[in-house]
């Protein structure tokens, strides 16, 4: 009802029945040839997925429909019509026991009572999501109710929290939603690691604390993802790449924004005064482990966790390449070799990170950052080289040098592969001659 009233195209159907929701949903799925998903068997909640249709069927949360609606999370979600009446006559009056229609007209978002959020603290997080996606505004009473249960969000299953968070990470203005979470005490309940970040200042050229810098990096990622065409002819290909699914509905763009939030997560614990300067030694390495732990705690898919860890681990690498001056062919090769499919994600993160140092637009960083432009431009060349079959195999190396399978063979294979991809060798014989030249006894 809410989406119909708002004129939204992505209308999903929710049906409440006195009892037997799981059995009804299973019959509907069988009839439509769709998928049946048990959402909460204890509470009687199931989902049917068929084509583009998503139908949720739930048992009443109370003895009557009015009682069921009064137990919903927000009044705008507590609207219903009687299906029999609607199907028989094509019209049906809206059942609105909590004033949801008035709240829709006023563009406000409020729970029927504070107790409904206490009953399920995830509804506090959902309130921020609804505010961000529907263009409604949480009322003062709603904000007070959310703050009152924020500390209880940690007791909610990680999977449910993750699903709400992923929606926020998919918004065009994720940074605004994350700031709203932070202001309401919800962000610290989901990621307690942000509290030390808030209290950690940074030396020049940084202008902001670690947390403020990280929130601005998320905003930079928002801006980049919304303006990929500004990156020239690479933009269209990047747009397709960043929407690649890493599993479980998580796309690269989601992981990029989460990496923007967490790339400096280890700075508080690594802050040291060294030679009169404040340093954050190894915060990239330690931060990668922290990011992996957070991703696993949120039950992100394994591939998404791997990407998140890799982005945090290597987020300083483009800066190091830039400080070295000209990026050599070998340095570019090793960058793409080590980062693989995540290399372009890392370059986008580097732009967002650099812009957040002083509060600049990442697009301004792009215009003056020759290193990032050169690396992105070299992606296709490196991918083509990496796709070529290897000139030598492990068997060739073991036979030539009398080696057994092990790290030594792998090391020689990597050296030969690097020389091949850099264009220094072109045949099997040249590859073996190159390996012969490395040392008298490999």
C-alpha positions in Angstrom: 0.0 0.0 0.0 2.8 2.4 0.9 4.6 2.1 -2.4 1.3 2.3 -4.4 0.4 5.5 -2.6 3.9 6.9 -3.3 3.7 6.0 -6.9 6.8 3.8 -6.8 7.4 1.3 -9.6 9.2 -1.3 -7.5 6.1 -2.6 -5.8 6.4 -5.8 -3.8 3.4 -7.6 -2.4 2.9 -8.3 1.3 0.0 -10.5 2.4 -0.9 -11.1 6.1 -3.1 -14.1 7.0 -4.4 -15.3 10.4 -2.3 -18.4 10.2 -0.7 -20.9 7.8 1.5 -18.4 6.0 4.3 -20.9 5.2 1.9 -23.4 3.7 0.2 -20.7 1.6 3.5 -19.3 0.3 4.7 -22.8 -0.7 1.4 -23.4 -2.6 1.7 -20.1 -4.4 5.4 -20.8 -5.3 4.4 -24.2 -6.7 1.5 -22.7 -8.7 3.7 -19.9 -10.2 6.7 -22.1 -10.7 8.7 -19.8 -8.5 11.0 -20.2 -5.5 9.9 -20.6 -1.9 12.0 -18.9 0.8 11.4 -19.5 4.5 12.2 -16.2 6.2 11.2 -16.9 9.8 9.4 -20.2 10.4 8.9 -19.5 14.1 7.0 -16.3 13.3 5.3 -17.6 10.2 7.0 -15.6 7.5 7.9 -16.8 4.0 8.7 -15.3 0.6 7.8 -16.3 -3.0 10.1 -15.3 -5.9 8.7 -15.8 -9.3 9.9 -13.8 -12.3 10.0 -10.2 -11.2 7.5 -10.8 -8.4 8.4 -10.8 -4.7 5.5 -11.8 -2.5 5.9 -12.0 1.3 3.3 -13.9 3.3 3.2 -13.6 7.1 1.0 -14.8 9.9 -0.8 -12.1 12.0 1.3 -10.8 14.8 -1.8 -10.4 16.9 -5.3 -11.9 17.1 -6.8 -9.5 14.5 -5.6 -7.6 11.4 -5.8 -4.3 13.3 -3.6 -5.7 16.0 -1.2 -7.1 13.5 -0.9 -3.7 11.8 -0.4 -1.9 15.1 2.6 -4.2 15.7 4.3 -3.1 12.4 7.6 -1.1 12.4 6.3 2.2 11.1 2.8 3.6 10.5 3.4 3.9 6.7 3.9 0.1 6.7 0.7 -0.5 8.7 -1.7 -0.1 5.8 -3.8 -2.9 4.3 -6.8 -3.7 2.1 -9.0 -6.8 2.2 -8.0 -9.0 -0.7 -11.4 -10.6 -1.2 -13.0 -7.2 -1.5 -10.3 -5.9 -3.8 -10.4 -8.9 -6.1 -14.2 -9.2 -6.3 -15.0 -5.5 -6.9 -11.7 -4.0 -8.0 -11.8 -1.5 -5.1 -11.4 -1.7 -1.3 -11.1 0.7 1.5 -7.7 1.2 3.1 -7.5 -0.2 6.6 -5.4 2.3 8.6 -5.5 1.8 12.4 -2.3 3.8 13.1 -2.6 6.9 11.0 -0.2 5.8 8.2 -2.0 7.7 5.4 -1.8 10.9 7.3 1.9 10.3 7.9 2.4 9.6 4.2 0.7 12.9 3.3 3.0 14.7 5.8 6.0 12.8 4.5 6.9 11.6 8.0 8.1 8.3 9.4 7.2 7.2 12.9 6.5 3.9 14.7 3.0 3.1 15.9 4.6 3.0 19.4 8.1 3.1 20.9 7.7 -0.6 22.0 7.7 -1.9 18.4 11.3 -0.9 18.0 12.2 -2.4 21.4 10.5 -5.7 20.2 12.9 -5.8 17.2 15.9 -3.3 17.3 16.6 -4.0 13.6 13.6 -1.7 13.0 15.8 1.2 14.1 18.2 0.5 11.2 15.3 0.0 8.9 14.0 3.4 9.8 17.2 5.0 8.4 16.9 2.9 5.3 13.2 3.9 4.7 14.1 7.5 5.3 16.9 7.3 2.8 14.9 5.4 0.1 11.4 6.9 0.4 12.1 10.5 0.9 10.3 10.6 4.3 11.6 12.1 7.5 11.9 10.4 10.8 9.9 12.3 13.5 11.3 13.4 16.8 9.6 10.6 18.6 11.0 8.1 16.1 14.5 9.5 16.5 14.2 9.2 20.3 12.9 5.6 20.0 15.8 4.7 17.7 18.4 6.1 20.0 16.8 4.2 22.9 17.4 0.8 21.2 20.6 1.6 19.3 22.7 -0.3 21.8 20.5 -3.4 21.3 21.2 -3.7 17.6 24.3 -5.8 18.4 22.0 -8.6 19.6 20.2 -8.8 16.2 21.4 -11.6 13.8 24.3 -10.5 11.6 22.5 -11.6 8.5 19.5 -9.2 9.1 21.8 -6.3 9.8 23.9 -7.1 6.7 20.8 -7.0 4.5 19.8 -3.6 5.7 23.3 -2.3 5.4 23.7 -3.5 1.8 20.7 -1.5 0.8 22.3 1.6 2.3 25.6 0.8 0.5 23.7 0.7 -2.8 22.2 4.2 -2.5 23.5 7.0 -4.6 24.1 9.0 -1.3 25.4 6.3 1.0 27.4 8.8 2.9 24.3 10.7 4.1 22.7 7.5 5.3 25.9 6.4 7.1 26.1 9.8 8.8 22.5 9.4 9.9 23.4 6.0 11.4 26.3 7.6 13.2 24.3 10.4 14.6 21.7 7.9 16.0 24.3 5.6 17.6 23.6 2.8 15.2 26.9 2.8 13.3 28.9 2.1 16.4 26.5 -0.8 17.2 27.2 -2.3 13.8 30.9 -1.4 13.6 32.2 -0.7 17.1 35.6 0.1 15.6 34.4 3.5 14.5 34.6 4.9 18.0 38.4 5.0 18.3 38.4 6.4 14.7 36.3 9.3 15.9 38.8 10.2 18.6 41.9 9.9 16.5 43.3 13.2 14.9 45.6 13.2 11.9 48.5 15.4 11.1 48.8 17.6 8.0 48.0 17.4 5.2 44.9 15.8 6.7 42.3 18.2 7.9 40.0 15.7 9.7 39.9 13.0 12.3 40.1 9.4 11.0 36.4 8.9 11.1 35.5 12.2 9.5 38.1 11.5 6.8 36.6 8.0 6.2 33.0 9.4 6.0 34.2 11.9 3.4 35.9 9.0 1.5 32.5 7.3 1.4 31.0 10.5 0.0 33.8 10.6 -2.6 33.0 7.0 -3.6 29.4 8.1 -4.0 30.4 10.9 -6.3 32.7 8.8 -8.4 30.2 6.0 -8.9 27.6 8.6 -9.9 30.0 10.3 -12.4 32.0 7.5 -13.9 31.5 9.0 -17.3 33.7 11.9 -16.1 36.6 9.4 -16.2 36.5 9.5 -20.0 36.3 6.4 -22.3 37.0 4.1 -19.3 33.7 5.1 -17.6 31.3 2.8 -19.4 33.5 -0.3 -18.8 34.0 0.7 -15.2 30.3 1.1 -14.7 29.8 -2.5 -15.7 32.7 -3.7 -13.7 31.6 -2.0 -10.4 28.2 -3.7 -10.6 29.7 -7.2 -10.8 28.2 -9.5 -8.1 30.6 -10.9 -5.6 27.9 -13.2 -4.1 24.8 -12.9 -2.0 23.6 -9.8 -3.7 26.8 -7.9 -2.8 28.3 -5.9 -5.7 31.7 -4.4 -6.1 30.2 -0.9 -5.6 29.0 -2.0 -2.1 32.4 -3.4 -1.2 34.1 -0.2 -2.5 32.0 2.0 -0.2 32.6 -0.3 2.8 36.3 -0.2 2.0 36.2 3.6 1.9 34.7 3.6 5.4 37.2 1.0 6.8 40.4 1.7 4.9 41.9 3.5 7.9 40.3 1.4 10.6 43.6 0.5 12.2 45.0 4.0 12.4 43.9 4.5 16.1 45.9 1.5 17.3 48.9 2.2 15.1 49.3 5.9 15.9 52.9 6.6 17.0 55.2 9.6 17.4 58.3 8.8 15.5 61.1 11.3 15.2 58.8 14.2 16.0 56.2 13.1 13.4 52.9 11.3 13.9 53.0 8.0 12.0 50.5 5.2 11.4 53.0 2.4 10.7 51.5 -0.8 9.1 47.9 0.5 9.5 47.3 -0.9 6.0 48.4 -4.4 7.0 46.7 -4.5 10.4 43.6 -2.7 8.9 43.2 -5.5 6.3 42.9 -8.0 9.1 40.4 -5.8 11.0 38.4 -5.3 7.8 38.3 -9.1 7.2 37.1 -9.6 10.7 34.3 -7.0 10.3 33.3 -8.5 6.9 33.1 -12.0 8.4 31.2 -10.7 11.4 28.6 -9.1 9.1 28.4 -12.5 7.2 29.5 -11.0 3.9 30.1 -13.6 1.2 33.7 -14.9 1.1 34.6 -13.3 -2.2 33.3 -9.9 -0.9 35.4 -10.3 2.3 38.5 -11.1 0.2 38.0 -8.0 -1.9 37.4 -5.8 1.1 40.6 -7.1 2.8 42.6 -6.6 -0.4 41.4 -3.0 -0.9 42.3 -2.1 2.7 45.6 -3.9 2.5 46.7 -2.1 -0.6 45.0 1.3 -0.3 48.3 3.1 0.1 49.9 1.5 -3.0 48.8 4.1 -5.6 50.2 6.8 -3.4 53.5 5.0 -3.0 53.7 4.6 -6.8 53.0 8.3 -7.3 55.7 9.3 -4.8 58.2 7.1 -6.7 57.8 9.3 -9.7 57.3 7.6 -13.1 55.5 4.3 -12.9 57.7 1.8 -14.6 56.4 -1.0 -16.8 57.4 -3.5 -14.1 55.7 -1.6 -11.3 52.5 -1.4 -13.3 52.7 -5.1 -14.1 53.1 -6.0 -10.5 50.3 -3.8 -9.4 47.8 -5.5 -11.7 49.3 -8.9 -10.9 48.9 -8.5 -7.2 45.4 -6.8 -7.3 43.9 -8.7 -10.2 40.2 -8.0 -10.7 40.2 -5.7 -7.7 42.8 -3.3 -9.2 40.3 -0.9 -10.7 38.3 -0.9 -7.5 41.5 0.1 -5.6 42.2 3.0 -8.0 38.7 4.3 -7.4 39.3 4.0 -3.7 42.5 5.9 -4.1 40.7 8.8 -5.7 38.1 8.9 -3.0 40.8 8.6 -0.2 42.9 11.3 -1.7 40.0 13.7 -2.1 39.0 13.2 1.5 42.3 14.3 2.9 41.4 18.0 2.5 37.8 17.7 1.5 38.3 17.9 -2.3 36.3 16.3 -5.0 37.7 13.0 -6.2 37.1 14.1 -9.7 39.6 17.0 -9.1 42.1 14.4 -7.9 41.5 12.4 -11.1 42.3 15.4 -13.3 45.7 15.9 -11.8 46.6 12.4 -10.8 48.6 11.0 -13.7 49.4 7.8 -11.9 45.8 6.7 -11.5 45.0 7.7 -15.1 48.0 5.8 -16.4 47.2 2.7 -14.4 43.6 2.6 -15.4 44.6 3.2 -19.0 47.0 0.2 -18.8 44.4 -2.2 -17.5 43.4 -3.6 -20.9 47.0 -4.1 -22.0 47.9 -6.0 -18.8 44.7 -8.1 -19.0 45.6 -9.1 -22.6 49.1 -10.1 -21.6 47.9 -12.1 -18.6 45.5 -14.1 -20.8 48.3 -15.5 -23.0 49.3 -19.1 -22.2 52.5 -19.5 -20.2 55.7 -20.3 -22.2 56.9 -22.8 -19.7 55.2 -25.3 -17.3 56.3 -26.7 -14.0 57.3 -29.9 -15.7 59.8 -28.0 -17.9 61.4 -26.4 -14.9 61.6 -29.6 -12.8 63.1 -31.5 -15.7 65.7 -28.8 -16.5 66.9 -28.2 -12.9 66.2 -31.5 -11.3 63.7 -30.0 -8.8 60.8 -31.6 -7.0 57.4 -29.9 -6.8 57.6 -27.0 -4.3 58.1 -23.3 -3.7 61.3 -23.2 -5.8 59.4 -24.3 -8.9 56.6 -21.8 -8.2 59.2 -19.0 -7.8 60.8 -19.7 -11.1 57.4 -19.9 -12.8 56.6 -16.5 -11.5 59.8 -15.0 -12.7 59.3 -16.5 -16.2 55.7 -15.3 -16.3 56.7 -11.8 -15.4 59.4 -11.7 -18.1 56.8 -13.0 -20.6 54.2 -10.5 -19.7 56.7 -7.7 -19.8 57.6 -8.7 -23.4 61.2 -9.8 -22.6 60.7 -13.3 -23.8 58.5 -14.8 -26.5 59.3 -18.5 -26.8 59.9 -21.5 -24.6 63.5 -21.5 -25.4 63.9 -17.9 -24.5 62.1 -18.5 -21.2 64.4 -21.3 -20.2 67.5 -19.3 -21.3 66.2 -16.4 -19.1 65.8 -18.7 -16.1 69.3 -20.1 -16.7 70.7 -16.5 -16.5 69.2 -15.9 -13.1 71.6 -18.1 -11.1 74.1 -20.9 -11.8 72.0 -23.2 -9.6 68.3 -22.3 -9.4 
